[in-house]
């Protein structure tokens, strides 16, 4: 048993750490985890951070996905060294990109290019997940018509200034949503559903009762009245939904 465990540990995390890449003149600093020490082509996953920027939360998600056998890049949308210290700064950074969807799309496309060029990534089996602001980002990646198998939004913003771009979506879409999320109004949900349907997208929208914004993040506390709070059931159920989604699109 000890011998088997030693082999498993040796095979994991052979190349995990921070990585710099460019989008235009901006240097971004993401985190890559290649997972296993083999030369087989495996699916690649982009993980997009919430409004606080790349950090422990998105890196932990990247590591968890790498243990499942994926090559994972936790991306940096804001740029190297741009790490909000509080919600005010986070709002300013997130707002900058939400108000400039062209720039947001350029940043996530740059990250996709980095992942696609990894020698151990199967370019035909790439997906993306995102949290809150990151959920908005992966949906925009899909709307560009990026050649990816699918995207998963965890309690992400659903709105877009160009709903007609849904017709460009090539992969499948899974949106995981808190039923009581005050930051994503019912009008946004209805518009998203209409957008996906009109665009002919293969989409799913899963709603978790009693969950508000940021339901996957333990750091959000447990007070729903604040609008953002952790919900253990919704967290676990949404992660399982993601796993089933990936099993389908990567088979």
N, C-alpha and C positions, 0 to 999 in steps of 0.2 A: 504493500500500500504506500509506504514512504517513497519507494522507487518511482511508482506511477505518479505520485504527487510532485516529485522533483522534476520529472519530465514535463508535466503540465505547466509548472511555474517557469521552467526554462523556455518553453515555447511562447509564453506570453510577454507582451510589452518589450519586444526586442527593439522597437524604435518608437519611443513615445517622448514627446517634448515640444517645446515652442518652435514655431516656424515662421519666418518672415516671408511675405510676398507683396507684390505691388498691385495697386489699381491706379492707373495713371501715374501721377507724381506722388501718390500717398503710399507710405509703407504701412502694411497691416501686420499684426502679430497674432497668429492663431495657434492652435495646439493640435498636433497630429498624433494619432495612435494607430500603428499598423497592426496591432493585435498579435498575430501568430507568425512564427518564424518559418514560414513556408513560401514557396514561390508561386503558389496557385493564385489565379485571378479570383478575387473575391468582391462582393458588393461593397460599394463605398457609400458612406453617409455623411452629409453635412449637418452640423448641429449649430443652430443660430441662437445666440444669447438673448436674454430679456433686455429691458431698457437700461440695466446697470452695466452692460458690456460684458465681454468675455471674462470669466472668473471661475471660482470654485464650482458653482452650480453647473454651468455648461460643460466644464472640463470633466466633472464627475459623470455626467451623462455620456460624454464621449468615451470615457473609460468603460462604462457599463456596456455600451454597444460594442466596443472592441472585444470585450470578454465573450460576447455572443458570436464573434467571428467576422465582424465587419471591419473595414478600414475606415477610420473616422477622422474628420477634420472639424474641430470646433472653431468656427470662423470669428473674425474680428471685423465687424462692420464699421466701427467708429474710427479705427486707425491706431497705430502703435502709440502707447502712452496716454491715449484718451480713455480714462477710466473714471466715470462719474463717482463722486464721493458721497452723494446724497440724492434724494429724489428730485430736487430742483435741477441739479446738473443733469440727471438722467432724463428728465423731461425735456430739457433743452436739446440734448443730443438726439433723442428719439424723434422729437419734433422736427429737427433739421432734416432727417431722412424721410420722415413721413410726408413732409411738405415738398420733397424733391425726390419723387419716385424714380426718376431717371438715374440719379446718383445711387439710390438704394439698390436699384437693379444692377448697376455697374459693379458695386461692391460685392454683391453675392455672386455675380457671374465670374468675377476674378477668383473667388474662392473655389467655385465649381471647377474652373480651369486647372487650379492647383491639384485638386483631388483627382480629376480625370487623368492627369498626367502621371500619377503614381504608378510605378511599374507593376504593383500587385493589385491594382483596381481594374475590375471589369467595366469598361466604359458603357456597356449596355445595361448595367445594373447599378444605378446610382439613385439615391433618394436623399431627402432632406427633411429635418424636423426643426421646429422652432417654438420658442416659448414667449408668449406675450408679444412684444415687439418682434421677436424672432418668428412668431407665427405669421405676422403680417408679411415679413420678409420672404418666407418660403412660398407663400401664396403669390407674391409678386414674381418670384423666380419661375413659378409655373406659368403665370400669365404672359411672361416673355416668350414662351414657347421653347424653353430650355429642354434639351434632349435628356430628360430624366424619367425614371420609372414612376415616381410618385413623391408626394410631399405630405407631411403631417403637421398640422398646426395645433399646439396645445394652448388653450385659452388665449388665442391670438386675435388681433384686430382683423375684421373681415372686410372692411370697406376698401374701396379703390377708386381713384378718379377716372379710371378707364375700364369699366366693367365689360366693354366690348372685347377686351383682350382675352377673355375666357375662351374665345374661339381658337386661340393659339395653343391652349394647354394640350400637351401630348401625353402626360402621365396621369395617374389617378390621384385623387385628392381626398384626404381624410381630415376633417376638422373636429376637434374634441373641445367641448364647450361647457362652461358652468351655467346651469339653468338660471342662477340668480346673479350672474355677472352684470354689475351696473355700468361697466365701461363699454360693453358691447350691446347697445339697445336692440330691441326686437325689430326695429326698422332695418338695422344693419344685417340681422340674421335673415330677414325676408328678402332683402336685396341680394345677399350672397346666394341664397338658394335659387332665386330667379336667374341670377347671373350664370351660375353653374349649369342650370338646366338649359337655358337659352344657348349657352356655348357648347352644348353637347358633351359635357364633361362626365366622366365616370367618377362620381363623388359620393361621399358619405358625410353625414353630420350627426355626431353623437352628443347627446346632452346628458349631463350628470346632475341629478337632483341635489339640492342643498349646497351646491358648489358655487363659489363666486370666482372672481379673477385670481390668477396665480395659484390655483388649487394644487399644483404639483410641487410648490416650493415651501418646504418647512420653515424657511426664514421669513415667510409672510405672516406668521402667527396663526391664531385660530379664531379670531374675532371677525365673523362675517360682516358685522356692521361697518367695518372699515372699508369694505368693498373688495379687498384682496385678502385671502386667507387660505391656509393649507387645509386640504381635505384628504385624509388618508385613503378613504374608499375610492374617491374619484381619481386620485393619483395612481393607485394600483390598477384600477379598471382601465384607465386611459393607456397606461403602459402596455397592458396586455392587448388592448385594441391595436396599438401600434405594432406589436410583435406579429399579430395575425395579418395585419396589412402588409408588412414586409415579407412574410412567408408567401403571401399571394403574389406580390409584384416581382419577387426575385426568384420564384421557383423555375 
